[in-house]
Amino acid sequence: MTDKHPPDSTPQDFDTVVIGGGQAGLAIGYYLAQQECEFTILDASERIGDTWRTRWESLRLFTQARYSSLPGMPFPAPDDYYPTKDEMADYLDAYADRFDLPVRLETHVDTLTRTGDRYVLDTDSQRFRADHVVVATGPFSHPSIPDFAEELDSSITQLHSSEYRNPDQLPDGPVLVVGAGNSGAEITNELAASRDTLLSGRDVGSISLRLFNSRLFWLLTNTILTSDTIIGRKLIKEAQEYTDPLIRLASKDLRQAGVTRVPRVDGVRDGMPRLEDERVVDVAAVVWATGFRPDYSWIEVPELTFDADGYPIHDRGVVDGEPGLFFVGLSYQHTVLSATIGGVCPDARYIADHLRTETDAEAPRNEVTSEQRASCPTDIRYLLDL
């Protein structure tokens, strides 16, 4: 049930407002609907799934269909199939329709404040009030591009990886991709088929698709390698400090594709990118695969604090000292898989349970049905029974 609400100055009251209608927002919405909670989901996009539709055209998920489902609805494909980004977008759209989730599209939240014991959300055309708010906007807020990019010669075409769609966007001539993580490697590999391509950044290592999609990997990640264990906290801390390893590709694949590896870009000389070894590279285009930075400046509540990188401080998505405020869909929220389609399911269920307990201290925890286990692949009982 999606709609574009008309402008209205009269506040609308809900028990819970979810900010963000991507996979995290829809997953928490599913559990809230199961609890018969009075809630709404606010999303700035024109259509559910648009955050996937606007990514580069050749993108496929790293997770197989068996690990690419939200609770209650398996992804409609063979278990070992790797969905395309458009197939995932359509799946999310169909998911919201199937469970009649109350998503309000084209509704951008400008500010989140608190008045007394209620939260106030001001959007571009409506005010909402709620006892509980779940921020499900995801970890990818604003493209991160170094300041010196402005010094590059105007003849050089520049794109952030979030703007890249296909090689035809770029002019003829050599291209430099800055950032050797998964997005940078995938884009570099595609560009190398049609032009000289340089990849700037250190080798981050790799793990195989087979390992990443193994039951053992997901079981270990969601039982031992979590924020609840010493080894899990150590792994998460290290993962936050370094770029994730490549999953689909490896260094040898990039070499075989004809990609030239170069050192880190640290500035500009004579309008061209300068490498840390003082070399200057003459290129026609630069793709900045340099990740994203968070921006939660629109959240203005007294007890919410942030770490040195600008991410909210929380315990599995629960904000200490700010009753009723939760996060879901953050990178490393509970495991290294928390920001993935399959990984968000247990986090959403945990927040929904916590929210329900906060609302009604006598309310029982959600019971996991066989249908939920079959489509939420990181539920421990599902993994053990697989």
HUURFEN-V255642 format. One record per run of one state. SS is the DSSP state (2 for helix, 1 for strand, 0 for the rest). FROM is the first residue (numbers start at 0). TO is the last residue. If there is no record, write none. Layout:
SS/FROM/TO
SS/FROM/TO
This chain:
0/0/0
1/1/2
0/3/10
1/11/18
0/19/21
2/22/33
0/34/37
1/38/41
0/42/48
2/49/52
0/53/58
1/59/63
2/64/66
0/67/68
1/69/69
0/70/71
1/72/72
0/73/80
1/81/83
2/84/97
0/98/101
1/102/103
0/104/107
1/108/114
0/115/116
1/117/122
0/123/125
1/126/134
0/135/140
1/141/142
0/143/145
2/146/150
0/151/155
1/156/159
0/160/165
2/166/168
0/169/173
1/174/177
0/178/180
2/181/190
0/191/195
1/196/199
0/200/204
1/205/205
0/206/207
2/208/211
0/212/213
2/214/222
0/223/228
2/229/240
0/241/244
1/245/245
0/246/249
2/250/255
0/256/258
1/259/261
0/262/263
1/264/268
0/269/270
1/271/274
0/275/278
1/279/280
0/281/283
1/284/287
0/288/290
1/291/292
0/293/297
1/298/299
0/300/304
1/305/305
0/306/310
1/311/311
0/312/313
1/314/314
0/315/316
1/317/317
0/318/323
1/324/326
0/327/342
2/343/358
0/359/368
2/369/374
0/375/378
2/379/384
0/385/385
